[in-house]
Amino acid sequence: MENELSAREKYEKLLFRRDRLRKEAEQYLQLYLHEFGELLTGLLRVKISCIEKKKIIAFCQAQINRGQRIDVGQMKASIDRQTEIFRRQLQELSDSADACRKLETVTAAEVAAVKSLYRAIAKKIHPDLCPFTAENEMLLSLWNDVVAAYKNNERQRLEELSIQIERCLRDLGQQVEETPIENQEQKIQALEAEIDRILNTDPYQYWLLLDDPLRVEAKKEDLRQETDDFKEYEKTLTAAIAALIEGGAQFTQPWEN
């Protein structure tokens, strides 16, 4: 019995550590975007412009080689389809960067309070510890709200959710007891592997960069230089398109710069 309890305590400890590391990784990502988001967005924007111009050149050249007139509408529709995923990535990056620029500093005391509240709630309804949570729509919805509030360091929200959860459990006639965990050893191994992965990959590894002001400035300079290089490349591609037009390429409708 003692070994079983020890295994459960280990499982709970790993579970809470995994959740904490996930949260920290998300925070490092936010800080990374706070520092570099504007530069990353600018770089991606000029990269997409270069991709579009390369595809324009390829489309035009293919039509010229076939002796066909270039349908500008068809060309633009084709390029839009091919670059849709890049433009969507740009929008997502831009939105995330904008949000991260507005980050507010949270005190260490607030973080500690949030962590304590989260652990208390998790012991009651964490789906990996309490299977009945996943079986009840209301509890599962409340748990999802808890995860979001924990991620965003929303102490007041967690306090409110804690009260709602206690009432929900009372209404369900639930007594919060330790629920046996199936395949506990396998789950412990899986958690250990996931924790190792989080610790050794981005965005958690961003802290190594963010913790060093010199590396932060060097990263910014690298991004600026890469952006400038792509801007020069963009000029070359623009000139190549102009040469196609001036060279007598036939279009079905006027070209719009």
VMD Tcl script that draws the C-alpha trace (Angstrom):
set ca {
  {0.00 0.00 0.00}
  {2.88 2.29 0.85}
  {4.48 1.70 -2.56}
  {1.16 2.43 -4.30}
  {0.78 5.72 -2.40}
  {4.38 6.64 -3.21}
  {3.76 5.96 -6.90}
  {0.65 8.12 -6.83}
  {2.49 10.95 -5.13}
  {5.19 10.70 -7.79}
  {2.54 10.76 -10.51}
  {0.86 13.84 -9.01}
  {4.22 15.60 -8.63}
  {5.13 14.91 -12.26}
  {1.68 15.95 -13.42}
  {1.91 19.31 -11.66}
  {5.49 19.80 -12.84}
  {4.49 19.08 -16.44}
  {1.67 21.62 -16.22}
  {3.99 24.20 -14.66}
  {6.60 23.71 -17.37}
  {3.96 24.01 -20.08}
  {2.92 27.30 -18.56}
  {6.52 28.51 -18.31}
  {7.16 27.51 -21.92}
  {4.12 29.54 -22.99}
  {5.38 32.50 -21.00}
  {8.83 32.23 -22.60}
  {7.15 32.21 -26.00}
  {5.23 35.36 -25.08}
  {8.41 37.06 -23.89}
  {10.20 35.94 -27.06}
  {7.49 37.51 -29.20}
  {7.51 40.57 -26.96}
  {11.20 41.05 -27.77}
  {11.36 39.89 -31.37}
  {7.78 39.81 -32.66}
  {7.95 43.04 -34.67}
  {11.24 42.04 -36.31}
  {10.02 38.50 -37.01}
  {6.83 39.88 -38.55}
  {8.76 42.26 -40.78}
  {11.10 39.47 -41.88}
  {8.25 37.10 -42.69}
  {6.43 39.85 -44.60}
  {9.38 40.50 -46.93}
  {9.98 36.76 -47.31}
  {6.39 36.31 -48.47}
  {6.81 39.21 -50.89}
  {9.86 37.47 -52.37}
  {7.96 34.18 -52.65}
  {5.12 35.92 -54.46}
  {7.47 37.66 -56.88}
  {9.33 34.41 -57.62}
  {6.02 32.74 -58.40}
  {5.01 35.66 -60.65}
  {8.24 35.26 -62.60}
  {7.81 31.47 -62.86}
  {4.17 31.82 -64.01}
  {4.99 34.48 -66.59}
  {8.01 32.62 -67.93}
  {6.02 29.40 -68.29}
  {3.31 31.21 -70.29}
  {5.90 32.96 -72.46}
  {7.65 29.66 -73.17}
  {4.31 28.25 -74.35}
  {3.70 31.30 -76.51}
  {0.58 32.21 -74.54}
  {-0.71 35.52 -73.27}
  {-0.45 35.99 -69.51}
  {-3.83 36.09 -67.78}
  {-3.18 38.43 -64.85}
  {-6.34 37.40 -63.00}
  {-5.50 33.71 -63.30}
  {-1.92 34.39 -62.22}
  {-2.96 36.31 -59.12}
  {-5.53 33.66 -58.15}
  {-2.90 30.92 -58.53}
  {-0.34 32.79 -56.46}
  {-2.91 33.62 -53.78}
  {-3.71 29.92 -53.42}
  {-0.04 28.97 -53.21}
  {0.83 31.62 -50.63}
  {-2.31 31.38 -48.50}
  {-0.60 29.35 -45.77}
  {2.27 31.88 -45.56}
  {-0.11 34.83 -45.31}
  {-2.07 33.01 -42.61}
  {1.17 32.42 -40.68}
  {1.99 36.10 -41.04}
  {-1.39 37.12 -39.66}
  {-1.08 34.75 -36.71}
  {2.44 35.94 -35.95}
  {1.40 39.58 -36.24}
  {-1.61 39.05 -33.92}
  {0.51 37.18 -31.35}
  {3.26 39.81 -31.47}
  {0.72 42.60 -30.97}
  {-0.77 40.80 -27.96}
  {2.64 40.09 -26.42}
  {3.72 43.72 -26.72}
  {0.92 44.50 -24.25}
  {2.09 42.00 -21.61}
  {1.80 43.13 -18.02}
  {4.39 42.21 -15.39}
  {3.13 39.77 -12.75}
  {4.77 39.77 -9.32}
  {6.41 36.66 -7.89}
  {3.82 36.66 -5.09}
  {0.99 36.60 -7.63}
  {2.63 33.74 -9.52}
  {3.01 31.77 -6.28}
  {-0.63 32.39 -5.36}
  {-1.79 31.31 -8.81}
  {0.29 28.15 -8.59}
  {-1.14 27.31 -5.16}
  {-4.72 27.84 -6.33}
  {-4.15 25.76 -9.42}
  {-2.70 22.84 -7.46}
  {-5.62 22.86 -5.02}
  {-8.14 22.81 -7.87}
  {-6.18 20.24 -9.86}
  {-6.21 17.82 -6.92}
  {-10.00 17.97 -7.04}
  {-10.82 17.79 -10.75}
  {-7.70 17.32 -12.91}
  {-8.96 14.87 -15.60}
  {-5.84 12.72 -15.24}
  {-6.51 12.32 -11.51}
  {-10.32 12.42 -11.49}
  {-11.90 10.54 -14.42}
  {-15.38 11.84 -13.57}
  {-14.31 15.31 -14.75}
  {-14.15 14.17 -18.37}
  {-17.58 12.55 -18.01}
  {-19.31 15.74 -16.85}
  {-19.72 18.60 -19.35}
  {-19.92 21.31 -16.68}
  {-16.83 20.13 -14.79}
  {-14.86 19.71 -17.99}
  {-15.79 23.25 -19.06}
  {-14.74 24.58 -15.66}
  {-11.45 22.69 -15.90}
  {-10.74 24.22 -19.30}
  {-11.37 27.65 -17.77}
  {-8.95 26.78 -14.94}
  {-6.22 25.85 -17.43}
  {-6.70 29.14 -19.30}
  {-6.69 31.20 -16.09}
  {-3.57 29.41 -14.82}
  {-1.80 30.00 -18.11}
  {-2.59 33.74 -17.94}
  {-1.83 34.17 -14.19}
  {-5.41 35.23 -13.46}
  {-5.58 34.84 -9.69}
  {-9.04 36.34 -9.21}
  {-10.45 34.16 -11.98}
  {-9.01 31.04 -10.33}
  {-10.53 32.04 -6.99}
  {-13.93 32.43 -8.65}
  {-13.58 29.13 -10.48}
  {-12.62 27.37 -7.26}
  {-15.92 28.42 -5.69}
  {-17.88 27.35 -8.78}
  {-16.14 23.98 -8.82}
  {-16.87 23.31 -5.14}
  {-20.54 24.06 -5.74}
  {-20.62 21.90 -8.85}
  {-19.05 19.00 -6.94}
  {-21.60 19.39 -4.13}
  {-24.45 19.43 -6.65}
  {-23.08 16.24 -8.18}
  {-22.83 14.63 -4.77}
  {-19.13 14.06 -5.36}
  {-16.77 13.38 -2.53}
  {-13.27 14.18 -3.66}
  {-11.31 11.00 -3.03}
  {-8.23 9.52 -4.57}
  {-9.28 7.70 -7.72}
  {-7.20 4.66 -8.70}
  {-4.97 5.45 -11.67}
  {-4.72 2.76 -14.35}
  {-1.34 1.99 -15.92}
  {0.30 4.29 -13.41}
  {3.92 3.32 -14.16}
  {3.44 3.80 -17.91}
  {1.86 7.18 -17.28}
  {4.76 8.18 -15.04}
  {7.23 7.24 -17.77}
  {5.22 9.18 -20.35}
  {5.16 12.27 -18.11}
  {8.91 12.03 -17.52}
  {9.48 11.84 -21.28}
  {7.20 14.81 -21.92}
  {8.90 16.89 -19.23}
  {12.29 16.10 -20.77}
  {11.01 17.15 -24.20}
  {9.59 20.43 -22.87}
  {12.81 21.27 -21.06}
  {15.02 20.61 -24.07}
  {13.05 22.22 -26.91}
  {11.62 25.60 -27.83}
  {9.82 27.57 -26.61}
  {11.12 26.55 -23.14}
  {14.71 26.88 -24.35}
  {14.05 30.51 -25.29}
  {14.92 31.41 -21.69}
  {18.60 30.80 -22.48}
  {18.40 33.59 -25.07}
  {16.08 35.89 -23.15}
  {18.22 35.71 -20.01}
  {21.23 37.21 -21.83}
  {20.85 40.87 -22.93}
  {23.83 40.59 -25.26}
  {22.34 37.59 -27.03}
  {18.99 39.39 -27.29}
  {20.63 42.34 -29.04}
  {22.65 40.02 -31.29}
  {19.46 38.18 -32.25}
  {17.76 41.46 -33.09}
  {20.70 42.51 -35.24}
  {20.64 39.16 -37.06}
  {16.94 39.59 -37.80}
  {17.50 43.13 -39.07}
  {20.33 41.98 -41.31}
  {18.33 39.06 -42.68}
  {15.42 41.40 -43.40}
  {17.72 43.82 -45.23}
  {19.15 40.94 -47.29}
  {15.67 39.85 -48.34}
  {14.74 43.43 -49.19}
  {17.71 43.56 -51.57}
  {16.62 40.24 -53.06}
  {13.09 41.64 -53.39}
  {14.48 44.53 -55.45}
  {16.19 42.05 -57.77}
  {12.94 40.13 -58.25}
  {11.02 43.36 -58.87}
  {13.53 44.30 -61.56}
  {13.17 40.87 -63.15}
  {9.38 41.31 -63.33}
  {9.83 44.75 -64.86}
  {12.17 43.24 -67.47}
  {9.52 40.68 -68.43}
  {6.96 43.45 -68.91}
  {9.33 45.67 -70.85}
  {10.44 42.68 -72.89}
  {7.07 42.49 -74.54}
  {5.24 39.88 -72.47}
  {1.57 39.90 -73.54}
  {-1.07 40.25 -70.82}
  {-4.83 39.72 -71.02}
  {-5.39 42.79 -68.83}
  {-3.27 45.71 -67.61}
  {-0.59 44.91 -65.06}
  {-1.12 46.56 -61.70}
  {2.01 47.40 -59.71}
}
mol new
graphics top color blue
foreach p $ca { graphics top sphere $p radius 0.5 }
foreach p [lrange $ca 0 end-1] q [lrange $ca 1 end] { graphics top cylinder $p $q radius 0.2 }
display resetview
